[in-house]
Amino acid sequence: MERKRLLLLQDGLPPFRKPVYNGLAEYYDVTVVHSGEPRTTASDQFREVVHPVRHRGPLWIRDRTTEAPGEPYDVTVSMFDLRWPDCILPPLRDRSAYGRWILWGHGYGRSRLARPARDWLAARADGVLLYDDGAATDMQQSGVRPHKIFIAPNTVHVGNHRDLSDAPKTSLIYVGRLTKGKRVDVLIDAFARIRDRIPDHVRVEVVGDGHERAALERRVLRMGLSDAVTFYGAVHDDEVLSDLFARAYACVVPGYVGLVVLHSFAYGVPVITRRGEPHAPEFSDLAHGSNALICDRGDFADALVDVCTHPERAAALGRNAYQFYASKRTLDMMLYGFRKAIEGW
């Protein structure tokens, strides 16, 4: 049987999406159109097409349209993002070239003003592919027909995932970009306040890079924490990351949390974060007291003390975190959601 031609219209191609597209390429002839850095290598099973893009007000306009070349596509999955007209208008106008049309995204997002436009588009698309049940419930309550809604739980593929919750613990870890929104400064300040309340061996390990790194390093030096806080820069090797996560009581992100939730859970490490931050949809994967500690601002430092002084509690949270990842957030589960939307199962 001839394989279906699948087109994905995206803004970029981040490395964590490549396993998803390669997984889809097991079933379909996959082309990804985007405007980011070229990412494919000889080992990738999908084709990428990179088109330049211009920023015009709130819109992102590609310099070249994404009309289907040659044979028509059987299915198009496009970003559910109103700021990218060519992800919406071509498949909306011409199903003969773009085939079954699936909108993929978080759902409504933060803008209530955009909801009517999203509802209008969802009514005309053949399907809406969402990250979680909460987004699906919102859209159904707004009138989107249930048979059009599909869920592909968002995740990050961790090839060496395993439960490391019982490994010896010596650190609190942060993993992610070093930006203001992540509030790593809050972690450093809290650690300085609790050093006399936690075991002497506990260290803070900061994994990631970004424009805030120099300021954070100066902060550590100024506070006399150089012996206890280590900056590793960006780390992409899974085995190195597993070693870093293995010795962590928890992954601590005081600010915005996103896919690091799943990365941490994949190694049996719970997450500590704060309420009231502009979190990504993965925040809904956190269950306070089960796989995470979600704190009010005044309780944040106490939560760090809790996991560092009660390792059995940290281990129990970690076991639940791993169970959540292994049972609900593997790559296969995300791919199954995609296939249901693509095939209309």
C-alpha positions in Angstrom: 0.0 0.0 0.0 1.3 3.5 -0.9 2.1 5.5 2.2 0.2 8.7 2.9 2.0 12.0 2.3 2.0 14.0 5.5 2.9 17.7 5.7 3.7 19.5 9.0 3.6 23.3 8.9 5.7 24.6 11.9 7.6 27.7 13.0 10.8 25.8 13.6 12.3 22.4 14.2 13.6 22.1 17.8 15.7 19.0 18.5 13.2 17.5 20.9 10.6 17.3 18.0 12.8 15.1 15.8 12.0 11.8 17.5 8.3 12.6 16.9 8.7 13.3 13.2 11.0 10.3 12.8 8.4 8.2 14.6 5.7 9.4 12.2 8.0 8.6 9.3 7.6 4.9 10.2 4.1 5.2 8.9 4.0 8.2 6.5 6.0 10.1 3.9 6.7 13.1 6.1 7.7 16.6 5.1 8.2 19.4 7.7 8.1 23.0 6.5 9.5 25.5 9.0 11.6 28.7 9.2 14.2 27.8 11.8 17.7 26.4 11.6 18.1 23.3 9.4 18.2 20.3 11.7 18.0 17.1 9.7 20.9 14.7 9.3 21.5 11.5 7.3 19.9 9.5 10.0 16.6 11.3 9.9 13.7 9.7 8.1 11.7 12.8 7.3 12.3 15.7 4.9 12.6 19.3 6.0 12.0 22.4 3.9 13.2 25.7 5.3 11.5 28.9 4.1 12.7 32.4 5.2 10.2 34.4 7.4 9.6 38.1 8.0 8.0 39.6 11.2 5.2 42.1 10.3 3.5 43.4 13.4 2.0 40.5 15.2 2.4 38.2 12.2 5.1 36.0 10.8 5.1 36.0 7.0 7.1 33.4 5.1 8.9 34.8 2.1 7.8 31.8 0.2 4.4 30.2 0.4 4.0 26.6 1.5 1.8 25.4 -1.4 2.0 21.7 -1.9 4.6 20.9 -4.6 3.9 18.1 -7.1 1.5 15.5 -5.8 -1.0 16.7 -3.2 -0.6 15.8 0.4 -3.1 13.4 2.1 -2.9 15.1 5.5 -1.6 18.5 6.7 -0.9 19.1 10.4 -0.4 22.8 11.0 0.3 25.0 14.1 -2.8 26.3 15.7 -1.2 29.7 15.8 -3.1 32.7 14.4 0.2 34.7 14.0 1.3 32.3 11.2 -1.1 32.9 8.3 0.5 30.3 6.0 -0.1 27.6 8.6 -3.8 28.3 8.3 -4.9 29.9 5.0 -3.5 27.5 2.4 -5.0 24.3 3.9 -8.2 26.2 4.7 -8.6 27.3 1.1 -7.4 24.2 -0.8 -8.1 20.7 0.6 -7.4 19.2 -2.8 -3.7 20.1 -2.3 -3.4 19.8 1.5 -5.8 16.9 2.3 -7.2 16.2 5.7 -6.4 19.3 7.8 -5.4 19.0 11.5 -4.7 22.0 13.8 -2.1 21.2 16.4 -1.4 23.2 19.5 -2.1 24.0 23.2 -5.8 24.9 22.5 -7.0 28.4 23.3 -3.8 29.8 24.8 -3.9 32.9 27.0 -5.7 35.3 24.7 -9.5 35.3 25.3 -9.9 37.7 22.4 -8.6 35.0 19.9 -11.1 32.4 21.1 -13.8 33.2 18.5 -11.3 32.9 15.6 -10.0 29.6 17.0 -13.5 28.3 17.3 -14.2 29.4 13.7 -11.1 27.6 12.4 -11.8 24.5 14.5 -15.2 24.2 13.0 -13.7 24.2 9.5 -10.7 21.9 10.2 -11.0 18.2 10.0 -9.5 17.8 13.5 -7.9 19.5 16.4 -4.9 17.8 18.0 -4.3 19.0 21.6 -1.7 18.4 24.3 -4.0 17.4 27.2 -7.5 16.6 28.4 -7.9 20.1 30.0 -7.5 21.8 26.6 -9.9 19.3 25.1 -12.6 20.0 27.7 -12.3 23.7 27.1 -12.8 23.4 23.4 -15.7 21.0 23.8 -17.4 23.4 26.2 -16.9 26.1 23.7 -18.8 24.1 21.1 -16.1 22.2 19.1 -17.6 18.8 18.2 -16.0 16.0 20.3 -15.4 13.8 17.2 -12.9 16.4 15.9 -10.8 16.6 19.1 -7.8 14.3 19.5 -5.1 14.3 22.2 -1.4 13.7 21.7 0.2 14.2 25.2 3.2 16.4 24.8 6.4 14.9 25.9 10.2 14.7 25.4 11.7 11.4 24.2 14.2 10.1 26.7 15.8 7.1 25.2 17.5 5.9 28.5 14.6 6.7 30.8 14.7 4.7 34.0 13.6 5.1 37.6 16.5 6.6 39.5 14.5 7.6 42.5 16.4 5.3 44.9 19.9 6.5 43.8 22.0 8.3 46.4 21.1 12.0 46.5 23.4 14.9 46.8 21.9 17.8 44.9 19.1 20.0 43.8 19.1 20.4 40.0 17.9 23.0 37.6 17.7 22.1 33.9 16.7 24.5 31.2 17.4 27.8 29.6 18.9 30.5 31.8 16.3 33.3 31.3 14.6 35.7 33.6 11.3 33.8 33.3 12.8 30.7 34.8 13.7 32.6 38.0 16.9 30.7 38.8 17.9 33.6 41.0 15.1 32.6 43.4 16.6 29.1 43.7 20.1 30.6 44.5 18.7 33.0 47.1 16.6 30.3 48.7 19.5 27.9 48.9 21.6 30.5 50.6 18.9 30.9 53.3 18.6 27.2 54.0 22.2 26.0 54.0 22.2 25.6 57.8 18.9 23.6 57.6 20.0 20.9 55.2 22.8 18.4 55.1 26.3 19.8 54.3 26.7 17.6 51.2 23.8 19.2 49.3 24.8 21.2 46.2 22.9 23.1 43.5 23.7 22.0 39.9 22.6 24.3 37.1 22.3 22.7 33.7 21.7 25.0 30.8 22.8 28.2 29.2 21.3 31.6 28.3 21.7 35.3 28.6 21.2 35.2 32.4 24.2 32.9 33.0 26.8 35.6 33.7 24.5 37.5 36.1 23.7 34.3 38.0 27.4 33.3 38.3 28.1 36.8 39.7 25.3 36.3 42.1 26.7 33.0 43.3 30.1 34.6 43.8 28.8 37.6 45.6 26.8 35.4 48.0 29.8 33.1 48.8 28.2 30.0 47.2 30.9 29.1 44.7 31.7 26.0 46.7 28.1 24.8 46.5 26.7 25.9 43.1 28.0 24.5 39.8 27.1 25.7 36.3 27.5 23.0 33.7 26.3 24.9 30.6 24.1 23.1 28.0 24.2 19.3 28.3 22.6 17.1 25.6 24.1 13.7 26.2 21.5 11.4 27.7 24.0 9.4 29.8 25.5 12.6 31.3 22.0 13.9 32.0 21.0 10.7 33.7 24.0 10.9 36.0 23.1 14.5 36.9 19.4 13.7 37.5 20.2 10.5 39.4 21.8 12.4 42.3 19.1 15.1 42.5 16.5 15.1 45.3 14.4 17.2 43.0 14.4 19.3 39.8 13.8 22.9 41.0 12.3 25.5 38.6 11.0 28.5 40.5 9.6 30.2 37.4 8.1 29.0 34.1 8.0 25.2 33.8 7.6 23.3 30.5 8.9 20.1 29.0 11.6 19.8 31.8 8.7 18.3 33.8 8.7 15.2 31.6 12.5 15.1 31.3 12.8 15.0 35.1 10.0 12.5 35.5 11.7 10.2 33.0 14.5 9.7 35.5 12.3 9.4 38.6 13.0 12.9 39.9 10.2 15.1 41.2 9.7 18.7 40.4 9.5 21.7 42.8 7.9 24.9 41.4 5.7 27.8 42.4 2.1 28.7 41.7 1.2 31.8 39.9 3.9 31.7 37.2 3.0 31.7 33.5 3.6 27.9 33.1 3.4 25.8 30.0 0.7 23.1 29.6 3.1 20.6 31.2 2.3 22.2 34.5 -0.9 20.2 34.5 1.2 17.0 34.7 2.4 18.0 38.2 0.4 16.6 41.1 1.3 18.3 44.4 2.3 15.7 47.0 2.4 12.9 44.5 5.0 13.7 41.9 5.8 17.3 42.7 5.7 20.0 45.3 3.9 23.1 44.1 4.5 26.0 46.5 3.2 29.4 47.3 6.1 31.9 47.3 6.5 31.9 51.0 6.7 28.1 51.2 9.3 27.6 48.4 12.4 27.4 50.6 10.7 25.1 53.1 9.9 22.7 50.2 13.6 22.5 49.4 14.4 21.7 53.0 11.7 19.1 53.0 13.1 17.0 50.2 16.7 17.4 51.4 16.0 16.3 54.9 13.5 13.6 54.1 15.1 11.5 51.4 12.4 8.9 51.7 9.8 11.5 50.8 11.9 12.6 47.8 12.2 9.0 46.7 8.4 8.4 46.9 7.7 11.5 44.9 10.3 10.4 42.4 8.8 6.9 42.0 5.4 8.4 41.3 7.0 10.8 38.8 8.6 8.0 36.9 5.4 5.9 36.9 3.6 8.9 35.4 6.1 9.2 32.6 6.3 5.5 31.9 2.5 5.0 31.9 1.3 8.2 30.3 4.0 10.3 28.6 6.2 8.1 26.4 6.9 8.9 22.8 4.7 6.0 21.7 1.7 7.5 23.4 2.2 10.8 21.7 2.6 9.1 18.3 -0.6 7.1 18.9 -2.5 10.4 19.4 -1.0 11.8 16.2 -2.1 8.7 14.2 -5.6 8.9 15.6 -5.9 12.4 14.3 -4.2 11.7 11.0 -6.4 8.6 10.3 -9.6 10.0 11.9 -9.9 6.9 14.2 
